[in-house]
């Protein structure tokens, strides 16, 4: 490993703000006098409204009465009231109880039936305004008729998932944990009966493949509405999510929609809201029951909150002891992927600000992205493994300068170790060879057209390089590399490029590292190599992770990497198809050990629907197509 890198508190803070941005403190506290690294600070997770506090009591009663095997904690906090809160609370308090305070099954069922509507009854069906059975230009690269017929069935699932908030919520919001929204939504499916933040990115990718631009814009409009109302995009549109968010992908959604539609008004509207501070939180009382100390319970709640907001709820990635859930220590982890999401946000905002002519905002976020890129390379990159690794803080208070220690990098293999491939900043450097060494030579960037003459490239035209905003030091390295490696000129362009990339760019060899990581299985990419029983671990594979890694590899500029990307996409599409044909539904996660098996583990049974799975399948088919002669069967 490289020599130890001494990092100031400021540089560690740059990385740490990425997950605090996704945890529980306003961003302003990170730049203030309080330590952003302390996991022992104030701010225990608390209910956000009286209704939520009461429904937590109902939730606890249900766990006690029905037992864990019949208990879904989300069900009870989603129940709309039939009567006002005081009447319902009074009736609950008057239920007969045994000596230990428990309620009988019959009494609790009777109470629930009399005083509550069904979970999800406050959402009603909404016909998507831009849905057509077979859109013009839909998946033109899909040539196999069997695959095309199935893709149209997946496309039709958007109608099944389309909802709008009931007028009941608008008239009496105090009876509902569901929050009012101005536009129709796409729900994930099953128990998830409200819009979710990071799910929406992959839903939108699918909607764009389905040519449903208006529906995609409506999702963004709803998320912006949440910022207007609460100061941040919520984890989901529920009252119990108002102090909690998820990875910040709103800017990526807007960027994708703009690239398809050119809608500058949507860009301008979104730009008004991206500087707001964010506050977060969540609870997990079942596991907290194992902890006796009140202060330790509060700390545990904070760790659960941070893990939930990462999107990986839950995984051994956050546990000090992989067999003990109560050892969650998320606030001691500097996560690779969450910092990458922040980097993408900064890059997207800089790009979109340029669209509107806001050069000041563009410059600000571009500078922020450059600083973060440097910090990500310094802290997470591991050249021995060819991966970006999460970093565990040795001093969670961050009161003293931190010294980078190789032993603090998490050596376990997770799919998140390869998420940086998704971000153009990591592979745009790799494009230098493609842009300058082959494509741009003919445009006078270099003094000798090497491709035509087989001459050695001498020096770049630095003025032209500067106009392209390219990384000049790497260009110089490339020129020197070619002079030092004359035999490379007789090799194919891709081989020369790949050789140069591996020599000069952190991450350049990561697609090879990925292939040898053990994550790629028969039916896709495993979330980790640890079979813990948690849902964000082996053997589950999740649509977002497949998509980010595949898209990064596909756009890396390497033919070899794109071939790997297509192979993963084919495996993923086949397992989705086989499972759909077997069960009649799309699933939220899959067992990647075997084609045609849905996933399991975690806090609830596998859900169907399913928004982001549908979106990723359609996005993959749009990108890679499906040849006439390729079988779809496992």
C-alpha positions as CSV (number, residue, x, y, z in Angstrom):
1,X,0.0,0.0,0.0
2,X,1.1,3.6,-0.5
3,X,2.7,5.5,2.2
4,X,0.5,6.8,5.1
5,X,-1.3,9.9,4.1
6,X,-1.7,12.5,6.9
7,X,-5.0,14.3,6.5
8,X,-6.1,17.4,8.3
9,X,-9.4,17.6,10.1
10,X,-10.7,19.7,7.2
11,X,-10.1,17.0,4.6
12,X,-11.7,14.3,6.7
13,X,-14.6,16.6,7.2
14,X,-15.0,16.9,3.5
15,X,-15.6,13.2,3.2
16,X,-17.6,13.0,6.5
17,X,-20.1,15.7,5.4
18,X,-21.2,13.4,2.6
19,X,-22.7,10.9,5.0
20,X,-23.8,13.5,7.6
21,X,-25.6,15.1,4.6
22,X,-27.4,11.7,4.6
23,X,-27.7,11.2,8.3
24,X,-29.1,13.4,11.0
25,X,-27.4,16.8,11.4
26,X,-28.0,19.9,9.3
27,X,-25.1,20.6,7.0
28,X,-24.5,23.9,8.8
29,X,-23.3,22.1,11.9
30,X,-20.6,20.4,9.8
31,X,-19.0,23.7,8.9
32,X,-19.5,25.2,12.4
33,X,-17.7,24.6,15.7
34,X,-19.3,21.3,16.6
35,X,-17.4,18.2,15.5
36,X,-19.0,16.6,12.5
37,X,-17.4,13.3,13.4
38,X,-18.7,12.7,16.8
39,X,-21.1,9.7,17.1
40,X,-21.9,10.6,20.6
41,X,-23.4,14.0,20.0
42,X,-26.9,15.2,20.7
43,X,-29.9,14.7,18.6
44,X,-31.6,11.4,19.4
45,X,-34.2,10.3,16.9
46,X,-37.6,11.5,18.0
47,X,-41.2,11.2,16.6
48,X,-42.1,14.1,14.3
49,X,-45.8,14.5,15.2
50,X,-48.3,13.3,17.8
51,X,-49.9,10.9,15.3
52,X,-46.5,9.2,14.8
53,X,-45.9,8.9,18.5
54,X,-49.3,7.3,19.0
55,X,-48.9,4.8,16.1
56,X,-45.6,3.8,17.6
57,X,-47.5,2.7,20.7
58,X,-49.9,0.8,18.5
59,X,-46.9,-0.8,16.8
60,X,-45.4,-1.9,20.1
61,X,-48.7,-3.4,21.2
62,X,-49.0,-5.3,17.9
63,X,-45.5,-6.7,18.3
64,X,-46.4,-7.9,21.8
65,X,-49.8,-9.3,20.9
66,X,-49.2,-10.8,17.5
67,X,-45.5,-11.8,17.9
68,X,-42.6,-11.3,15.5
69,X,-43.7,-13.9,12.9
70,X,-46.9,-11.9,12.3
71,X,-45.5,-8.5,12.7
72,X,-44.7,-5.9,10.0
73,X,-43.7,-2.7,11.8
74,X,-44.5,-0.5,8.7
75,X,-48.1,-1.6,8.5
76,X,-49.1,0.1,11.8
77,X,-47.5,3.5,11.1
78,X,-49.2,3.6,7.7
79,X,-52.7,3.2,9.1
80,X,-55.1,6.2,8.5
81,X,-57.4,7.1,11.4
82,X,-61.2,7.0,11.0
83,X,-61.7,9.4,13.9
84,X,-59.7,12.2,15.4
85,X,-56.6,11.4,17.3
86,X,-57.8,12.1,20.8
87,X,-60.8,9.8,20.3
88,X,-58.6,7.0,19.0
89,X,-56.0,7.4,21.7
90,X,-58.8,7.3,24.4
91,X,-60.2,4.1,22.9
92,X,-56.7,2.6,22.8
93,X,-56.0,3.5,26.4
94,X,-59.3,1.8,27.5
95,X,-58.5,-1.6,25.9
96,X,-58.4,-4.4,28.5
97,X,-54.9,-5.4,29.4
98,X,-53.3,-8.2,31.3
99,X,-51.0,-7.8,34.3
100,X,-48.0,-7.3,32.0
101,X,-49.9,-4.7,29.9
102,X,-50.5,-6.9,26.8
103,X,-53.8,-6.8,24.8
104,X,-55.5,-9.9,23.5
105,X,-55.5,-10.7,19.8
106,X,-59.2,-10.3,19.6
107,X,-59.3,-7.0,21.4
108,X,-56.5,-5.5,19.3
109,X,-57.9,-6.7,16.0
110,X,-61.3,-5.3,17.0
111,X,-59.7,-1.9,17.8
112,X,-57.7,-1.8,14.6
113,X,-60.8,-2.6,12.5
114,X,-63.0,0.0,14.2
115,X,-60.7,3.0,14.4
116,X,-58.4,2.6,11.3
117,X,-58.7,2.5,7.6
118,X,-56.4,0.0,5.7
119,X,-52.8,0.9,5.1
120,X,-52.6,2.4,1.7
121,X,-56.3,3.3,1.5
122,X,-55.3,7.0,1.4
123,X,-53.6,6.4,-2.0
124,X,-55.8,6.0,-5.0
125,X,-55.2,4.9,-8.6
126,X,-54.1,7.5,-11.1
127,X,-54.0,6.8,-14.8
128,X,-50.6,8.0,-16.1
129,X,-51.2,10.8,-18.6
130,X,-48.5,9.8,-21.0
131,X,-48.8,6.0,-21.0
132,X,-49.4,4.3,-24.3
133,X,-49.2,0.5,-24.8
134,X,-46.3,0.7,-27.2
135,X,-44.6,4.0,-27.4
136,X,-43.1,5.2,-30.7
137,X,-39.4,4.5,-30.7
138,X,-39.6,2.1,-27.7
139,X,-36.5,-0.1,-27.2
140,X,-35.6,-0.1,-30.9
141,X,-32.5,-2.3,-30.3
142,X,-34.6,-5.2,-28.9
143,X,-35.0,-7.5,-31.9
144,X,-36.0,-10.7,-30.2
145,X,-39.9,-10.9,-30.3
146,X,-40.1,-12.8,-27.0
147,X,-38.0,-10.3,-25.2
148,X,-39.9,-7.4,-26.8
149,X,-43.2,-8.8,-25.7
150,X,-42.0,-9.1,-22.1
151,X,-40.5,-5.6,-22.2
152,X,-43.9,-4.3,-23.1
153,X,-45.4,-6.1,-20.1
154,X,-42.8,-4.5,-17.9
155,X,-43.6,-1.2,-19.5
156,X,-47.3,-1.8,-18.7
157,X,-46.5,-2.2,-15.0
158,X,-46.2,1.6,-14.8
159,X,-50.0,1.7,-14.8
160,X,-50.1,-0.7,-11.9
161,X,-47.8,1.5,-9.8
162,X,-49.3,4.9,-10.6
163,X,-51.1,6.6,-7.6
164,X,-52.1,9.9,-6.3
165,X,-52.8,11.1,-2.8
166,X,-56.4,10.8,-1.8
167,X,-58.5,13.9,-1.3
168,X,-59.0,12.6,2.3
169,X,-55.4,13.5,3.0
170,X,-55.8,17.0,1.7
171,X,-58.9,17.6,3.7
172,X,-57.8,16.0,7.0
173,X,-54.0,15.6,6.9
174,X,-53.8,15.2,10.7
175,X,-55.4,11.7,10.3
176,X,-52.7,10.4,8.0
177,X,-49.0,9.8,8.1
178,X,-49.1,10.0,4.3
179,X,-48.1,13.4,3.1
180,X,-49.9,15.5,0.5
181,X,-48.2,15.8,-2.9
182,X,-49.2,17.9,-5.9
183,X,-48.7,15.4,-8.6
184,X,-49.3,11.6,-9.2
185,X,-46.5,9.3,-8.0
186,X,-44.9,5.9,-8.9
187,X,-44.8,3.7,-5.8
188,X,-42.3,0.9,-5.5
189,X,-45.0,-1.7,-4.8
190,X,-46.4,-4.0,-2.2
191,X,-45.9,-2.6,1.4
192,X,-44.2,0.5,0.0
193,X,-47.2,2.5,-0.8
194,X,-45.6,6.0,-1.0
195,X,-43.0,7.6,-3.2
196,X,-39.4,7.0,-2.2
197,X,-36.4,9.2,-2.9
198,X,-33.5,7.2,-4.3
199,X,-35.9,4.6,-5.8
200,X,-37.2,7.4,-8.0
201,X,-33.9,7.8,-9.9
202,X,-34.2,4.3,-11.4
203,X,-37.9,4.6,-11.8
204,X,-37.3,7.7,-13.9
205,X,-34.6,5.9,-15.9
206,X,-37.3,3.3,-16.8
207,X,-39.9,6.0,-17.5
208,X,-37.6,7.7,-19.9
209,X,-37.0,4.4,-21.7
210,X,-40.9,4.2,-21.8
211,X,-41.1,7.7,-23.3
212,X,-43.1,8.8,-20.3
213,X,-41.5,12.2,-19.9
214,X,-44.4,13.9,-18.2
215,X,-44.7,11.2,-15.5
216,X,-40.9,11.5,-14.9
217,X,-41.2,15.3,-14.5
218,X,-44.1,14.8,-12.1
219,X,-41.9,12.7,-9.8
220,X,-39.3,15.5,-9.7
221,X,-42.0,18.1,-9.0
222,X,-43.1,16.1,-6.0
223,X,-39.6,15.8,-4.6
224,X,-39.1,19.5,-5.1
225,X,-42.4,20.1,-3.2
226,X,-40.9,18.1,-0.3
227,X,-37.9,20.5,-0.2
228,X,-40.3,23.4,-0.2
229,X,-42.3,22.0,2.7
230,X,-39.5,20.3,4.8
231,X,-36.2,21.8,3.6
232,X,-35.0,18.5,2.1
233,X,-36.2,15.5,0.0
234,X,-37.6,13.0,2.5
235,X,-36.7,9.3,2.5
236,X,-40.4,8.8,1.6
237,X,-43.6,10.8,1.6
238,X,-44.6,9.9,5.2
239,X,-44.7,12.0,8.4
240,X,-42.3,9.6,10.0
241,X,-39.7,10.3,7.3
242,X,-39.6,14.1,7.8
243,X,-36.3,13.9,9.7
244,X,-34.7,11.5,7.3
245,X,-33.5,11.3,3.7
246,X,-31.7,9.1,1.3
247,X,-28.8,9.4,-1.2
248,X,-29.1,12.8,-3.0
249,X,-30.0,11.8,-6.5
250,X,-32.5,14.6,-7.3
251,X,-30.0,16.4,-9.4
252,X,-29.2,13.2,-11.3
253,X,-32.9,12.8,-12.0
254,X,-33.2,16.3,-13.3
255,X,-30.0,15.9,-15.4
256,X,-31.5,12.7,-17.0
257,X,-34.8,14.4,-17.8
258,X,-33.1,17.5,-19.2
259,X,-30.9,15.4,-21.5
260,X,-34.0,13.8,-23.0
261,X,-36.4,16.8,-23.0
262,X,-34.3,20.0,-22.9
263,X,-36.7,21.3,-20.3
264,X,-34.8,24.3,-18.9
265,X,-37.8,25.4,-16.7
266,X,-37.5,22.2,-14.7
267,X,-33.8,22.8,-14.3
268,X,-34.3,26.4,-13.1
269,X,-37.0,25.3,-10.6
270,X,-34.7,22.6,-9.2
271,X,-31.7,24.9,-8.9
272,X,-33.6,27.1,-6.5
273,X,-33.7,24.3,-3.8
274,X,-30.4,22.5,-3.9
275,X,-28.6,24.6,-1.2
276,X,-31.0,23.7,1.6
277,X,-29.8,22.0,4.8
278,X,-31.1,18.5,5.6
279,X,-32.1,16.8,8.8
280,X,-32.7,13.1,9.3
281,X,-33.7,10.2,11.6
282,X,-35.3,6.7,12.1
283,X,-35.9,4.1,14.8
284,X,-35.7,0.3,15.2
285,X,-37.2,-0.6,18.5
286,X,-37.1,-4.4,18.0
287,X,-33.3,-4.5,18.1
288,X,-33.2,-1.7,20.7
289,X,-35.0,-4.0,23.1
290,X,-31.8,-5.9,23.5
291,X,-30.0,-2.8,24.8
292,X,-30.6,-1.9,28.5
293,X,-29.0,1.5,28.7
294,X,-31.2,4.4,27.6
295,X,-28.1,6.3,26.2
296,X,-26.9,3.2,24.4
297,X,-30.4,2.8,22.9
298,X,-30.4,6.4,21.6
299,X,-26.9,5.9,20.1
300,X,-28.2,2.7,18.5
301,X,-31.1,4.5,17.0
302,X,-28.7,7.0,15.4
303,X,-26.7,4.2,13.9
304,X,-29.8,2.6,12.5
305,X,-30.9,6.0,11.1
306,X,-27.6,6.4,9.3
307,X,-27.7,2.9,7.9
308,X,-31.2,3.3,6.7
309,X,-30.4,6.6,5.0
310,X,-27.5,5.1,3.2
311,X,-30.0,2.9,1.3
312,X,-28.3,-0.2,2.6
313,X,-30.7,-1.2,5.4
314,X,-29.2,-3.4,6.5
315,X,-25.7,-4.8,5.9
316,X,-22.6,-6.1,7.6
317,X,-21.0,-3.2,6.0
318,X,-22.0,-1.1,9.0
319,X,-21.4,-3.7,11.7
320,X,-18.3,-4.1,13.8
321,X,-19.4,-7.7,14.6
322,X,-21.1,-9.2,11.5
323,X,-23.2,-11.6,13.6
324,X,-24.6,-8.9,16.0
325,X,-26.9,-6.3,14.6
326,X,-26.6,-4.2,17.7
327,X,-23.0,-3.5,16.8
328,X,-24.1,-1.1,14.0
329,X,-21.5,1.7,13.9
330,X,-22.5,3.5,10.7
331,X,-21.5,6.9,12.0
332,X,-17.9,5.7,12.3
333,X,-17.8,4.8,8.6
334,X,-16.8,7.1,5.8
335,X,-18.8,5.4,2.9
336,X,-17.5,5.3,-0.6
337,X,-20.8,5.4,-2.4
338,X,-22.4,8.2,-0.4
339,X,-19.5,10.4,-1.2
340,X,-19.7,9.4,-4.8
341,X,-23.4,10.4,-4.8
342,X,-22.5,13.8,-3.4
343,X,-19.8,14.1,-6.0
344,X,-22.3,13.3,-8.7
345,X,-24.7,15.9,-7.2
346,X,-22.0,18.5,-7.4
347,X,-21.1,17.7,-10.9
348,X,-24.8,17.6,-12.1
349,X,-25.6,20.9,-10.4
350,X,-22.5,22.5,-12.0
351,X,-23.6,21.2,-15.4
352,X,-27.2,22.3,-15.0
353,X,-26.3,25.7,-13.7
354,X,-24.3,26.3,-16.9
355,X,-27.5,25.4,-18.8
356,X,-29.3,28.3,-17.1
357,X,-26.3,30.7,-17.5
358,X,-25.6,30.7,-13.7
359,X,-21.8,30.7,-14.0
360,X,-21.3,31.5,-10.3
361,X,-23.2,28.5,-9.1
362,X,-21.6,26.3,-11.7
363,X,-18.1,27.4,-10.6
364,X,-18.9,26.9,-6.9
365,X,-20.1,23.3,-7.4
366,X,-17.4,22.5,-9.9
367,X,-14.8,23.6,-7.3
368,X,-16.5,21.5,-4.6
369,X,-16.5,18.5,-6.9
370,X,-12.8,18.8,-7.6
371,X,-12.0,19.0,-3.9
372,X,-14.2,16.0,-3.2
373,X,-12.7,14.0,-6.1
374,X,-9.2,14.5,-4.6
375,X,-10.4,13.5,-1.2
376,X,-12.1,10.4,-2.5
377,X,-9.0,9.3,-4.3
378,X,-6.9,10.0,-1.2
379,X,-9.0,8.2,1.4
380,X,-10.8,5.4,-0.4
381,X,-8.7,4.2,-3.3
382,X,-6.7,1.0,-2.6
383,X,-4.2,0.2,-5.4
384,X,-3.5,-3.3,-4.1
385,X,-7.1,-4.4,-4.4
386,X,-8.0,-2.1,-7.3
387,X,-11.1,-0.9,-5.4
388,X,-12.4,2.0,-3.4
389,X,-12.9,0.9,0.2
390,X,-15.0,2.3,3.0
391,X,-12.9,4.0,5.8
392,X,-13.5,3.4,9.5
393,X,-12.6,6.4,11.7
394,X,-10.1,5.6,14.5
395,X,-11.0,8.7,16.4
396,X,-14.8,9.4,16.0
397,X,-14.4,12.8,17.7
398,X,-12.1,14.2,15.0
399,X,-10.7,16.7,17.5
400,X,-7.2,15.9,16.4
401,X,-5.6,15.7,13.0
402,X,-6.3,12.2,11.5
403,X,-3.6,10.1,9.9
404,X,-4.7,7.9,7.1
405,X,-4.1,4.3,8.1
406,X,-4.4,1.4,5.6
407,X,-5.8,-0.8,8.4
408,X,-8.8,1.5,8.7
409,X,-9.9,0.7,5.2
410,X,-12.6,-2.0,5.2
411,X,-11.0,-4.9,3.3
412,X,-14.3,-6.7,2.8
413,X,-15.7,-6.8,-0.7
414,X,-18.9,-5.0,-1.3
415,X,-20.6,-3.8,-4.5
416,X,-20.2,-0.3,-3.2
417,X,-16.4,-0.7,-3.7
418,X,-17.1,-0.2,-7.4
419,X,-19.8,2.5,-7.4
420,X,-17.2,5.2,-8.3
421,X,-17.1,3.6,-11.8
422,X,-20.6,5.2,-12.2
423,X,-19.3,8.8,-12.0
424,X,-17.8,10.4,-15.1
425,X,-15.1,12.1,-13.0
426,X,-13.5,8.7,-12.6
427,X,-13.8,7.5,-16.1
428,X,-13.5,10.9,-17.8
429,X,-9.8,10.8,-17.0
430,X,-9.7,7.5,-18.8
431,X,-11.2,9.2,-21.8
432,X,-8.1,11.3,-22.2
433,X,-6.4,8.6,-24.2
434,X,-9.5,8.2,-26.4
435,X,-9.9,12.0,-26.8
436,X,-6.3,13.0,-27.2
437,X,-4.5,9.9,-28.3
438,X,-6.8,8.8,-31.1
439,X,-9.9,11.0,-31.7
440,X,-8.4,14.5,-31.2
441,X,-5.2,13.9,-33.0
442,X,-6.8,14.7,-36.3
443,X,-8.0,18.0,-34.9
444,X,-4.6,19.4,-34.2
445,X,-4.3,18.8,-30.5
446,X,-0.9,17.2,-31.0
447,X,1.9,18.3,-33.3
448,X,2.1,15.0,-35.2
449,X,-0.8,12.9,-36.4
450,X,0.4,9.6,-35.0
451,X,-2.3,7.5,-36.4
452,X,-1.6,8.4,-40.0
453,X,2.2,8.4,-39.8
454,X,3.0,6.0,-36.9
455,X,5.2,8.8,-35.6
456,X,5.7,9.3,-31.9
457,X,3.4,11.8,-30.4
458,X,5.5,14.7,-29.1
459,X,3.7,17.4,-27.2
460,X,0.1,18.5,-27.0
461,X,-1.2,21.8,-28.1
462,X,-1.8,23.1,-24.6
463,X,-4.1,25.9,-25.6
464,X,-6.5,23.4,-27.2
465,X,-6.2,21.1,-24.3
466,X,-7.1,23.9,-21.9
467,X,-10.2,24.7,-23.9
468,X,-11.4,21.2,-23.4
469,X,-10.9,21.5,-19.6
470,X,-8.9,18.4,-19.6
471,X,-6.4,17.2,-16.9
472,X,-3.2,18.6,-18.3
473,X,-0.8,16.6,-16.1
474,X,-2.3,13.4,-17.3
475,X,-2.0,14.6,-20.9
476,X,1.7,15.2,-20.3
477,X,2.0,11.7,-18.8
478,X,0.4,10.2,-21.9
479,X,2.9,12.0,-24.2
480,X,5.8,10.7,-22.2
481,X,4.3,7.2,-21.9
482,X,4.0,6.9,-25.7
483,X,7.6,8.0,-26.2
484,X,8.7,5.5,-23.6
485,X,6.6,2.7,-25.0
486,X,7.2,2.8,-28.8
487,X,6.2,-0.8,-29.3
488,X,2.7,0.1,-28.1
489,X,2.1,2.0,-31.3
490,X,2.0,-1.3,-33.1
491,X,-0.8,-2.7,-30.8
492,X,-4.5,-2.0,-31.2
493,X,-5.7,1.4,-29.9
494,X,-7.8,-0.3,-27.1
495,X,-4.8,-2.3,-25.8
496,X,-2.6,0.8,-25.8
497,X,-5.3,2.9,-24.1
498,X,-6.0,0.2,-21.4
499,X,-2.2,-0.1,-20.7
500,X,-1.9,3.6,-20.3
501,X,-5.0,3.8,-18.1
502,X,-3.7,1.1,-15.7
503,X,-0.4,2.9,-15.4
504,X,-1.6,6.5,-14.7
505,X,-5.1,6.5,-13.4
506,X,-6.5,5.4,-10.0
507,X,-9.4,3.1,-10.8
508,X,-8.2,2.4,-14.3
509,X,-7.8,-1.3,-13.7
510,X,-10.9,-1.5,-11.5
511,X,-13.0,-3.4,-14.1
512,X,-10.4,-6.1,-14.0
513,X,-10.5,-6.0,-10.2
514,X,-14.2,-6.3,-10.3
515,X,-14.1,-9.4,-12.5
516,X,-11.8,-11.1,-9.9
517,X,-13.7,-9.8,-6.8
518,X,-16.1,-12.7,-6.5
519,X,-19.1,-10.4,-6.7
520,X,-20.2,-11.5,-10.2
521,X,-22.4,-14.5,-9.9
522,X,-24.6,-16.5,-12.3
523,X,-27.5,-14.0,-12.1
524,X,-25.8,-10.7,-11.5
525,X,-23.7,-8.8,-9.0
526,X,-23.9,-9.8,-5.3
527,X,-24.1,-7.0,-2.8
528,X,-21.3,-8.5,-0.7
529,X,-19.5,-11.7,-0.1
530,X,-20.9,-12.2,3.4
531,X,-24.0,-14.3,3.9
532,X,-25.3,-12.6,7.1
533,X,-29.1,-12.9,6.6
534,X,-29.3,-9.1,6.1
535,X,-30.9,-8.1,2.8
536,X,-28.0,-5.9,1.7
537,X,-25.5,-8.8,1.8
538,X,-24.9,-12.0,-0.1
539,X,-26.6,-13.6,-2.0
540,X,-28.9,-10.7,-2.8
541,X,-28.5,-8.5,-5.9
542,X,-30.2,-5.2,-6.2
543,X,-31.2,-3.3,-9.4
544,X,-29.5,0.0,-8.4
545,X,-26.1,-1.7,-7.8
546,X,-26.3,-3.6,-11.1
547,X,-27.1,-0.4,-13.0
548,X,-24.5,1.9,-11.5
549,X,-21.7,-0.6,-12.1
550,X,-22.9,-1.7,-15.5
551,X,-23.4,1.9,-16.7
552,X,-20.0,2.9,-15.5
553,X,-18.2,0.0,-17.2
554,X,-20.2,0.5,-20.4
555,X,-19.2,4.2,-20.6
556,X,-15.6,3.8,-19.6
557,X,-14.3,4.0,-23.1
558,X,-12.9,0.4,-22.9
559,X,-14.3,-2.2,-25.2
560,X,-13.3,-4.9,-22.7
561,X,-15.2,-3.1,-19.9
562,X,-18.2,-2.6,-22.1
563,X,-18.2,-6.3,-22.9
564,X,-18.2,-7.1,-19.2
565,X,-21.0,-4.6,-18.6
566,X,-23.2,-6.2,-21.3
567,X,-22.6,-9.7,-19.9
568,X,-23.8,-8.5,-16.4
569,X,-26.8,-6.8,-18.0
570,X,-27.7,-10.0,-19.8
571,X,-27.5,-12.1,-16.6
572,X,-29.7,-9.6,-14.8
573,X,-32.3,-9.3,-17.5
574,X,-32.5,-13.1,-17.7
575,X,-33.0,-13.6,-14.0
576,X,-35.7,-10.9,-14.0
577,X,-37.4,-12.5,-16.9
578,X,-37.3,-16.0,-15.4
579,X,-38.6,-14.9,-12.1
580,X,-41.4,-12.9,-13.7
581,X,-42.5,-15.8,-15.7
582,X,-42.4,-18.1,-12.7
583,X,-44.2,-15.8,-10.2
584,X,-46.1,-13.3,-12.4
585,X,-44.4,-10.3,-10.8
586,X,-41.2,-8.2,-10.8
587,X,-39.3,-8.4,-7.5
588,X,-37.3,-5.8,-5.5
589,X,-34.2,-8.0,-5.2
590,X,-32.9,-11.3,-6.5
591,X,-30.7,-14.2,-5.4
592,X,-27.8,-14.0,-7.8
593,X,-26.5,-17.5,-7.1
594,X,-29.1,-18.9,-9.5
595,X,-31.0,-17.5,-12.5
596,X,-34.7,-17.1,-11.8
597,X,-34.7,-16.8,-8.0
598,X,-35.9,-13.7,-6.1
599,X,-34.0,-12.6,-3.0
600,X,-34.7,-12.8,0.7
601,X,-33.4,-11.9,4.2
602,X,-33.7,-8.7,6.1
603,X,-36.6,-7.2,8.0
604,X,-39.5,-8.2,5.8
605,X,-40.5,-10.6,3.0
606,X,-39.5,-9.8,-0.5
607,X,-41.7,-7.2,-2.2
608,X,-43.1,-7.2,-5.7
609,X,-44.0,-4.4,-8.1
610,X,-41.3,-3.2,-8.4
611,X,-40.3,0.3,-9.4
612,X,-36.5,0.2,-9.6
613,X,-36.3,-3.3,-10.9
614,X,-38.7,-2.4,-13.8
615,X,-36.7,0.7,-14.5
616,X,-33.3,-1.0,-14.6
617,X,-34.5,-3.8,-16.9
618,X,-35.9,-1.2,-19.4
619,X,-32.7,0.9,-19.1
620,X,-30.5,-2.1,-19.8
621,X,-32.6,-3.1,-22.8
622,X,-32.5,0.5,-24.1
623,X,-28.7,0.5,-23.8
624,X,-27.7,-2.9,-25.0
625,X,-30.8,-4.2,-26.9
626,X,-31.4,-7.9,-27.4
627,X,-30.4,-9.6,-30.6
628,X,-32.8,-11.8,-32.5
629,X,-30.7,-14.9,-31.9
630,X,-29.9,-14.5,-28.2
631,X,-32.0,-16.6,-25.9
632,X,-33.7,-15.0,-22.9
633,X,-33.9,-18.2,-21.0
634,X,-31.5,-19.1,-18.1
